[in-house]
Amino acid sequence: MSKRPTPKKKRAKRATRLQHSAYMGIEVKRLRERSNSPYAGPAEPKNKGDRALKGITRIKA
């Protein structure tokens, strides 16, 4: 019979949140710099998806 694996320490919820917030900070900075770039393309309208949904009046089953 093989040995039981060493029990691993439980990762704190806080660690995951910190990692995610750090990632989001970097991502926001990247997107902001990209949108300010002179080579950035024209921005899409923000409510494009909402208006498309309003156009749907019935759903075929």
Secondary structure as UniProt FT lines:
FT   HELIX           13..36
FT   TURN            38..39
FT   TURN            46..47
FT   HELIX           48..55
//
